[in-house]
Amino acid sequence: MSVEDDSDRYRAPALDKGLDILELLARIDGGLTQAEIAKALGKSPNEFYRMLDRLVRRGYVQRQDGDRFYLTLKLFGLAHYHAPVRRLVSFATPLMREFSNRAEQACHLAIFDRGSVVVIAQQDSPTYWGISIRVGAQINLFNTGSGHVLLAFRDEKQRKMMINEQQRQQDDDVAMPADLDKRLQLIKEQGFETMDSLQTNGVRNISAPVLALDGYALAALTCPYIQPVNPNAPSYEQVIQYVRDAAKDVSDTVAGTLDNAEI
């Protein structure tokens, strides 16, 4: 039996259709209708109805503007679980430890993953007191410093996809703020975000982006700042600069090793 015959023997037509749709949508800006998908793939629209429905229900494709289908970031999110994320954590960990010792505050590193912000690394404060978020915790794009930074340092198309995934996945009734676009523009201009925590009283979140070579955010480094009683501890303004410095150091470390095509 030839290699070609053996390949045909083990074909999975339904899987092939699904992969054909995903690969097609990945190359298209603006989405496609069901008829356009069928035409591009040389098939009848009826052949793809059930497959499109399943892809939408599983979160790989979303339907907008009535009858147009777009690729979501779910495949992008799945990629976060392989080697590039582990490498990002390994590069960031010593720099996060250095930040915490310098600032006397805790910090964590977060990425966007399938509709929410996920903490992938965390460093405790070296002092007696501090607040930390466990690794694996999922938080919201709309009401966290990490979420704001991840949105601010993405282009309009990617931002829209992230927001659509957040709105589809969320179950905590957190609405998108009416002034979000204005806030994201300010964050982009100043290079970081500071905001009172909407989850814990007395905490001021300071977040800065870990950037790829193209200027897009791979991750967000956040310090849940707590005002220390010790007058000799670094000031709030100093900690802001330390967060920015640490995020830049992580960015510089991963440049050339990771890029936003890998993570």
N, C-alpha and C positions, 0 to 999 in steps of 0.2 A: 504493500500500500504506500502511495506517495505521501510526502509531507502535506501536500495540499488536500488530498483526500482525507487524511487523518484529522486535519484542522476542521474540515467540513463536518466530519463525523461528530465532533464535540461542540458544535455551534450551539449557542443559546439565543435564539432570535429575539426574545423579549429583552434580554440584557443588552444585546446589540442595539436595539432601538433606543433604549434608555441612554446608552453611552453616546449614540449618534446625536441625540437631542442635546445632551450636556456639552458635547464638544462643539456643536454648532452654535449654541447660545454663548459659549465662552468667547467666540470670535466676533460676536455682534454687539454693537452699541445701539441701544434703543429698544431692544426686544423684538420679538417676532410674533405674528399671529399663528394660529394652528395651521391655517392654509399656507402661510409663508414657510413654516417649518417643513410641511409635507412637500412643497415644491422644491425647496432647497435640497431635500434628501431623496427626491424622486419617488415619493410614495403618495398614497391616498391619505387625505386628512383623517379618515375614519381609522386608519391603521395606528394612529398615534393618540387617539382620544384617551384611552385607558392609561397608557403610559404617561402622558402629560398629567393626568389626574393624580396618579400615584406619586410622581415627582413633586407635584405641588403639595400633596398631603404629607410627604416625608420631609419637606422643607428645602429641597434642592433647587426648586424653581418656584417663582411667585408670579401671580397673575395681577396685572395692573392695567389701568386705562381701558377697562372693559374686556378686551380680548387679546391683549399682548402678554407674552410670557418672557420673563427675565430670569437669568441665573442669579441665585442668592449667594451668600458668602459661606454656606454650609461646608462646601468642599474646602474652602479657604480655612475654615475652622478646624476641620478634621486634620489638616496638615500640621496644626499646632501640637499634635500629640506625638510627632516623630522627632527625629534627631535635632532639627534646628531649635526647638524650644528647649531641649535639654542643654544644648550648647549655650543658648542665651542665658539660661539660669546659671550655668557654670561660670560664664564670663562675668555676670552681674554680681554674684554672691560676694566675692571679696571686696568689690567696690561698695556694695550696700553695707557690709560690715564696717568698712572704713568710714562711710558716711555716719552711721549710727554712733560710732565712737567719737567722731568729731562733733556731731550735733547734739549728742546725748538724747536722741529721739529714736523711735522705731521707724521702720519704713517697709514698704512692700512694692512688688513689681506685678503689673497686671497687663493682660492682653485682651483683645476682643475675640470672643469665641461663640459662634452660632447664636447670636441674639443677646448675649450678656457679656459683662466684663468679668474675667476670671483671674484670680490671684494665683501666680505661678511661683512666687518666691517671697519670703518674708524674713525680716531681720528684727530681733528684739532690741529694745533700748538697753544700754549698758548700765543704766541707773536702776534704782529700786522700782520706779514707776514708769509706766508706758502703756500704750494701747496697741494691739496688733490684730491683724485679720488673718485667719488661718488660710494656709495654702489650699486651693481648690474652691474657696468661697466665690460665689457668683454675685455680682453687684450690678447696679443699673447704670446705663449710659447717661441718663438724664439728670440724676441727682447726686453724682459723685465727681470729685475732681479728676479721678482716673478716666472716667467716661468722657468728660468734657475734653480732656487733652487728646484722647484717642480719636474723637470726632474732629477736633479742630485741625489736627495735622493729617488730614486726608483730603482728597479732592472731592468735588461735589457729587460725583457719581458714586464713589465708595461710601461717602457719608450717607447718602440717601438709602443705599442698600443696608447699611448698618442700622439706621433708624427703623427701616421697615422690618428688619429681623427682630429688633428689640420690641417693637410694638406687637409683632405677631407672637413672640415668645413670652412676654411678660404676663405675670398673674398677680401683680401687686398694685395695680391701679395707679402706677406712677405715670402721670401724663407728661408729654413733652412740653417744656416751658415755652410760652409764647415768644419770649425774647431770646431763644436759644441761638439763633443765627448771629445776632448782635454780640452775644457773649462769646461765641466761638471765634468771631473775628477779632475781638479784643485779646483773647488768649493767644491766637496766632501772632498778633502784633507784639505782645509783650513776652511771649515765649514760655509762659507758665500759667498755672491757675492757682488761685487761693480762694477758699470758700469755707464758711462754717459747715461742719458736718451736719447733715440732715438726719443722721442716725444716732449720734451721740452728743449730748450737751458738753460744752467745754472743750471741744476738739476743733481745730482749724486745719483743714486739709491743704497741703501744699503739693502740687503735682507738676511734673515736667516730663517732656517726651523723650523717649529713646528713639532716635531717628535713624532710618536707613539712608543710604547714599543719595536717594532721590528726594529726601526731605520729608518723607511720610513716616508716621509714627509706627514703629514696631511694637512698642509697649509704653506704659506710663509708670514712672517712678513716683510714689506718693509717700509723704510723711504725714501721719495723723498727729499734728503738732499739739502738745500740751504745754501750757505756760508753766515753767518751773518756778519753784519758790527760791531756789538758789540764785542769788544775784550775780554770781560768777558764771552761770550757765550761758551758752550762746543765746543771743537775742533772737526774736522772731525774724527780724530782717536778715540776720546772719544765716539762720536756718534756711530761709528762702534761697539764698545764694548757694548754700551747701547742696540743696536739692538739685538746683540747676547744674552745678558743677558735677555732681555725681551722675546725673542723667547724661551729661555730655561725655563724661569719661566712659560710661557704658556704650554710648553711641560710637565713640571713637574706637573702642575695643572690638566691637562687632563689625565695624565697617570693613568691607572686603571679605568677611567671613560669612556673614548673614546678610541677606537683602530681603525686601518685602515680596520677592517672588518665592522665597523659601519659607516664610513664616506668616 
